[in-house]
Amino acid sequence: MNTKRKIICFSDFDGTIFMQDTGHILFNTFGCGNDRREILDQQIHSGERSFKDVSEEMWGSLDVPFDDGFEVMKGALEIDPDFQTFHQFCLDNSIPFNVISAGLKPVLRRVLDHFLGEEASSNIEIVANDATISSDGSQWKPVWLHDTELGHDKAQSINDYRAGAKLESDDGTIPMIVFIGDGVSDLPAAREADVLFARRGLRLEEYCIENKLAYIPFDTFADIQVEVTKIAKVDDEKTHGKGLPSNFNPRANMWRRMSSKTNVPMIAAMTPREERMSLWPDMFTELTTMKENTLVAPAA
C-alpha cells in the first residue's frame, strides 16, 4: 500500500480469530465444568471477584496433560474463514500483526502453529500471559503479564507497543493502531486504538452502539482487509490536511499530534485524570507540580 505511516494490527484471539474460546473448551471438558464456569463468569461481570482471581480458579481446576487438552481443542476450534488471507495481506504490506489476549501464550501458540503452520505462526507476536503446566497436567498456573486485577492490561500493552514503535521510527511518527475484537473484555485495548473493528452482533459491538464509540463492524477478516486498505489511503490524505474520517477514535488520534514529550502537557490536559497515570506516568508528577505552583500566590 506504500503508506507513509506505519500500520500495526492487534487482534483478540478467542471469539475473534477463532469462533470458540480455547479456555472454555478446556474448562468445560477437563476442569470446573460449564455450570461452574458460568457462575464464575457472572462473578466477574458483577464485580464480586476480579478477572485475575476467577481465572486462577478456572485454570487451576484443569487436570489434563497439555497435549491431551490440545487434541480436544483442535477438534473443537473453528478459525475465521478469511483470517489466513488477511494475515498474508499483512505480511505482504509489512503490517505487523499481533495477538493480544487474556489467555495463556503456550495454548495460543500451539493453536496458531497447528492451524497456520509454524512458519506463518512465527510471524505473529503473541502478547498474553505465560503459564507453568506440570508434565502430568495436574497443575496449570498462569504467569500474569501485569500486576493488576486484569492480569494482562491490554491497554498498557498497546500503549507500550505504540511508544516503542515511535522510538524506532526514523522521524518519530506515531503508528496507526488497528484493534480487532468481539467482547467487552477487549474494551481497554479498543479505547487505545485509532481504528476499532468489532465482530458484528456480539457484545463489543453492542457496547460501542450503547456508548457511541466509533467502530467498524465485521463478519470475517475479509471485511477488515477491505476497510484497512481504504483507511490507509484516507490516513495518508489526512497527513496532508484533508481531515479525519468518522471511524477514527478521536482520543487515540491525539497521539498523532505529539512529536515529542514537550507536547504531553497539552494533551494530558485534555485527558480524564484517571487515565493520565497509565498514559504518561513519567509526566504525571511533573504536571501535578506545575499545576500546584501556578496556584501559589507570589510573595508580597
N, C-alpha and C positions, 0 to 999 in steps of 0.2 A: 504493500500500500504506500510505501515511501513517505510515511508521515514524519513531520519534524519532531513531534513529541512522542516519547516512549509510551506505549500502552502496556499495562500489566493486568492480567486477569487473575482473580481469586474466585474459587468456587467451593461452596459447601459440597459434601460428599453424599451423605445419606439423604435420600429423597430428592437429590438434585442430579448428580451424575448417575447414581443408581436409584431405582424407584423404591427399593426397600431399605430398611435400616439394618446395618450389619450387627449392631449391638442388640437390637430387638430379636433378631434371629437367634443369636446365641443365648440371650437371657430366657427366651421362651422355650428353647429346646434343652438347654443344659444348666439353667440357673434357676432364678427365682420364679419363673413362670409368668404367663401373660397376666393373670389376675393381680399378682403382687406387683408386677411392673406398672400396671395401670394405676394402682394406689400410689406408688412411688412417684410416678409422673404427676399425679394430682397434687402431691405434697410440694413439688417444685413450683407448679403453677400457682398454688395458693400462697406461697412464700413461707410455708411451715418449715421447710428444710431447703438448704442450698443445693444447687445443681451438683456441686462437688461432693457433698455429703451423700446424696442419693446415688450418684454414680459409683462411688466407692462401694456402696452396698450391692448394687447391681453386678458390677464386675467381680466383686468378692464372692458372689453367690455361684459363680461358674465352677464346675468340676469336670473339665474335659481337656484332653491334650490339644494343643494348638492345631495340629494337623487334622485331627478328627473334627474339630469345630469348623475348620476351613472347608472340609468336604461338604458339610451341610450348607454352609454359606454359599459356596459357588453354585450349588444346585438351586438355591432359592433366590439368588440375586438376578436382577434384570437391568442391564445398562441402557441408558438413553440411546435410542437407535442412531442418533446423529452425533454422539459425543466424539467418536474416533475421528470422524471427518473434521469436526470443529478443532480438535486437538492438532490435527495435521495442518489445518489453516493457521493456527497459532505458530507452529513451527516454521511454516513457510514464510510468515510475515514477521518473524523474530519477536513474537509476543510471548513473554514468559507466562506460563500457566501454572498456577499454584493451587493445591487443595488446602483449604483452611477448615479445620474440623475440631469438634469437641471430643472426637473419638480417639482411638489408640493407633498410633503410627504403624506398629507392626501388622495390625489387621488390615489397615487401609493399603499399605504397600503390597501385601500379599494378594489382595483382591485385584489391584491395578496390574500387577505382574501377570496374573492369570488372564484377565480379560483383554489387556492391551498388548501383552508381551513385555518381556523385561527391558528391551531396548527402548520402546516407546515410553514405558513407565518411568524409566530413569530420567527422562526429560521433565518430569513433573515433581516439583518440590512439594513435600507434604509438611504443612505447619500444623502440628497436632501434639497431643500428649503422648509420652512414651509409655512403656509398660514393662514390668517384670512378670514373667509367666513361668511357673515351675515346669519341669520336663514332664511330670505326670498330669499336669493340668489342674492340680488341686488348689493352686493359688494363682489368681490373676490380680495384680495390683497396679493401678495407674500410677505413673510418674508424671505429676502435673507440670505443665509448662510454666504456669504463673501461680504465685502465691495469693490467689484470690478465691472468692466463693464460687467463681465460674470454673476454676481450674485452668482454663485457657480463655484469656481475654482476647477475643478475635479483633476487637477494635485496636488494642495495643499492638497486636501482630501486624496489622495493616499499616498503622502509623510508623512502626519501626521499619517496615519494608520501604515505605514511601520515603522516609528520611534517608535511608541508606542509598536508595536509587538516585536521589537528588545529589548526594555527595559524590556518587560515582559518575554522574553525567559531566560532560565537558563544560557546559555552560550553566550548571546549577538548575536546569529546568525540572520542575515538578512533574512526575509522570502522571498519566491519566489512569486512575484506578477503576477497574470494572469488577463488580461483585455479582455473583450468581448464587441464588439461594431459594429456599422453599418455606422455611418456618420462622417463627418469631425468635427462635434462638439465634438466628442469623442477623437480627436487627442491629446489635452493636457494630458489627462489621459493615452492614449495609449503610449505616449512617455516615461512615467514613469514606464511602466510595463516591467517585464522581458520577458514575452511572450504575444503576441497580437493575438487575434482571430478577424477576420473581416468577416462579413457576405458577402458571395460570390455575386458579381455582383452589389454591392451598392457603395456609394461614398467613404467610408473609404478604401475599397479595391483598388479602382481606385487611391486614393491619395497615398497609400502605394506603388503601382506599379510605379506611376509617380515619386515618391521621393525616391525610392529604400529603403523603410522602411521594415524591417523584419516583417513578419506576417504569420499567418496560416489561409487559407480560411475555412469557414464552411457553410454548408447548414442548419443543425439542430444541436441542442445541443448534439446529439448522436456522431457527428463528434468530438466535443470538448472533450467528455468523453474519447474517444479512444486516442486522442492526449495527453491529460493531463496525462493519465496513462503511455504513452510512455515517455513523458518529465520528469515525476517524476523519472523514472528509470535512464534516461540519466543524470539528475541533481545529483542524488546520485553518479553516476560514476564520474561526474565532480569533486565532492569533494575529490576524490581520485586521481586527476591529469590526468584524461583522456580527458580533453578539453571540450570546449563549443560547443553545436550544432548550426547549422547555423541559426535556427529560434529564437535564443535568441537576445534580444535587447542589443547591446554592451554597450550603455551608462548606462542603468539601471543596468547592471551587475557590474558596478563599485561599487555599494552599497555593493556587497558581499565582496569586498576586504577591507571593513572598519570594524574593530572590535572595534574602539573607536574614539573619536574626534581627537586624535593625528594624525589620517590618513587623516583628512579632507583637510588640506592644499595641500597635494599631489594630491588628487582627484580634488579639486577645480581648480588647475592649468590646468587641462585637460578639464575643463568645460567652455563653452562660457560665457562671462561676464554677459550677460543679464539674465542668468539662475541662477547665484550664489546667488543672494539675496533671491530667493524663496526656494532654496535648503538648504542653510546654513546661514540664516540671522544673527545668533548669532556669526558667524565666519567671516562675510564679512568685518566688520570694522577692525578686528584684522589683517586679511590678507592684507588689503589695507595699514594699518600702517606699517606692516612688509616690504612690498614692498618699501614704501617711505623711510624707514630707510636705506635700502640697497643702495639707490641711493644717500644718503648724503655722501659726501667725508669726511674722517676723518680730524680733525683739524690738522694744521701743527704744 
